[in-house]
């Protein structure tokens, strides 16, 4: 049961963002820019950063949501499973593996990012901007994971919700739907 009143039809982060739309707007804008804006990292790669951070933070809602979004973008499920459980054998470039190591380090503490990890990423072809964005996305998802779990948000009643959410994230992005979310209420 959530610690604050949220709409029952809006599990996870969406209910919290709707609860306080004024603080949600800049967070949504930053997330939209980082995960869907112009970048040399693909949208799928950026969703993998959100996935690995959320998984390691044990945030069930965010892990499931971003796994579903990454799976949709990649068109398969093996990559996200390997990222979460066997990163070094994941079907990714060495650059992406190195960036995901940095993301995991940020998830533990920003001070856990090592010179060796940054050097590994650079040697694998990562740019300073990609390293920067990896750290920022990882830090942002630590915020989200703590926000979702810190207020004990609702889990969706139907696991199919995550597929619908993934479709919305991939095809609409992270900004608020113009019509809001009342259409999600059960009739």
C-alpha positions in Angstrom: 0.0 0.0 0.0 1.4 3.4 -1.0 2.4 5.8 1.7 0.6 8.7 0.0 -2.7 8.7 -2.0 -2.2 7.8 -5.6 -4.6 6.8 -8.3 -5.2 3.1 -8.3 -5.1 3.0 -12.2 -1.6 4.5 -12.2 0.9 2.1 -10.7 4.6 2.8 -10.2 6.1 6.1 -11.1 3.2 7.4 -13.1 1.0 7.7 -10.0 3.7 9.7 -8.2 4.3 12.0 -11.2 0.5 12.6 -11.4 0.4 13.3 -7.7 2.8 16.2 -8.0 2.7 17.4 -11.6 4.8 20.5 -10.9 7.8 18.6 -9.8 7.1 15.9 -12.4 7.5 18.2 -15.4 11.2 18.9 -15.1 11.9 15.3 -14.2 10.0 14.1 -17.2 11.7 16.6 -19.5 15.1 15.5 -18.3 14.2 11.8 -18.8 12.8 12.5 -22.2 16.0 14.4 -23.2 18.3 11.7 -21.9 16.5 8.6 -23.0 14.8 9.8 -26.2 16.7 12.9 -27.3 19.6 13.0 -29.9 22.4 10.8 -28.7 25.1 8.5 -30.1 23.8 5.8 -27.7 20.7 4.2 -29.1 17.4 4.3 -27.3 17.7 0.6 -26.5 21.2 1.2 -25.0 19.9 3.9 -22.8 17.0 1.7 -21.7 19.6 -0.9 -20.8 21.3 1.6 -18.5 17.9 2.2 -16.8 17.4 -1.6 -16.6 20.7 -2.5 -15.0 20.5 0.3 -12.4 16.9 -0.5 -11.5 17.7 -4.3 -11.3 20.6 -3.7 -9.1 18.6 -1.4 -6.9 16.0 -4.1 -6.7 13.2 -1.8 -7.8 10.7 -4.3 -9.2 8.5 -1.7 -11.0 11.3 0.1 -12.7 13.2 -3.0 -13.6 10.2 -4.6 -15.2 9.1 -1.4 -17.0 12.6 -0.7 -18.5 13.3 -4.3 -19.3 10.0 -4.4 -21.3 11.0 -1.1 -23.1 14.5 -2.4 -23.9 13.0 -5.7 -25.1 10.6 -3.9 -27.4 13.4 -1.7 -28.8 15.7 -4.7 -29.3 12.9 -7.0 -30.6 14.0 -9.8 -28.2 14.5 -10.6 -24.5 17.9 -12.3 -24.3 19.9 -9.1 -24.2 18.1 -7.7 -21.1 18.3 -11.0 -19.3 22.1 -11.2 -20.0 22.6 -7.6 -18.9 21.0 -8.3 -15.6 22.6 -11.7 -14.9 25.7 -12.1 -17.1 26.8 -8.8 -18.4 30.2 -9.8 -19.8 28.5 -12.4 -22.0 25.6 -10.2 -23.2 25.3 -9.7 -26.9 26.6 -6.1 -26.8 29.5 -4.2 -28.0 32.5 -3.9 -25.7 31.8 -0.2 -25.4 28.3 -0.9 -24.2 29.5 -3.5 -21.7 32.0 -1.0 -20.4 29.4 1.7 -20.0 27.0 -0.6 -18.2 29.8 -1.4 -15.8 30.1 2.3 -15.1 26.3 2.5 -14.7 26.5 -0.3 -12.1 29.2 1.5 -10.2 27.1 4.7 -10.1 24.2 2.6 -8.8 26.3 1.6 -5.8 27.8 5.1 -5.3 29.2 7.8 -7.6 32.5 7.3 -5.8 32.6 3.7 -7.0 33.3 4.8 -10.6 36.9 3.9 -11.2 39.6 5.3 -13.5 39.9 1.7 -14.9 36.3 1.6 -15.8 36.4 4.9 -17.6 39.6 3.9 -19.3 38.0 0.6 -20.4 35.0 2.5 -21.9 37.3 4.9 -23.7 39.5 2.1 -25.1 36.3 0.5 -26.4 35.3 3.7 -28.2 33.1 5.5 -25.7 33.1 9.3 -26.0 33.3 11.6 -23.1 29.7 12.6 -23.8 28.6 8.9 -23.7 30.4 8.4 -20.4 28.7 11.6 -19.1 25.3 10.5 -20.2 25.7 7.0 -18.8 26.6 8.4 -15.4 23.7 10.9 -15.5 21.1 8.3 -16.7 22.3 5.9 -14.0 22.1 8.6 -11.3 18.6 9.6 -12.5 17.4 6.1 -12.3 18.7 5.8 -8.8 16.5 8.8 -8.0 13.5 7.1 -9.7 14.1 3.8 -8.0 14.2 5.4 -4.6 11.2 7.6 -5.4 9.1 4.5 -6.4 10.2 2.3 -3.6 10.4 5.1 -1.0 6.7 5.8 -1.4 5.7 2.2 -1.8 3.9 2.7 -5.1 1.4 0.3 -6.4 2.4 -2.7 -8.6 0.2 -3.2 -11.6 -2.6 -5.7 -11.0 -2.1 -7.2 -14.5 1.4 -8.0 -15.6 0.4 -7.1 -19.2 0.5 -3.5 -18.0 4.3 -3.5 -18.5 3.8 -4.3 -22.2 1.4 -1.4 -22.6 3.8 0.9 -20.6 6.8 -0.2 -22.7 4.8 0.6 -25.9 4.0 4.1 -24.5 7.6 4.7 -23.5 9.0 3.6 -26.8 6.4 5.3 -29.0 5.4 8.4 -27.0 8.4 8.9 -24.7 8.6 10.1 -21.1 6.5 13.3 -21.4 3.0 13.3 -19.9 0.4 12.2 -22.3 -1.5 15.3 -23.6 -4.9 13.7 -22.6 -3.6 12.6 -19.2 -4.2 9.0 -17.9 -8.0 8.8 -17.1 -8.4 6.5 -20.1 -6.5 3.9 -18.1 -9.2 3.7 -15.5 -11.2 0.5 -15.5 -14.7 1.1 -16.6 
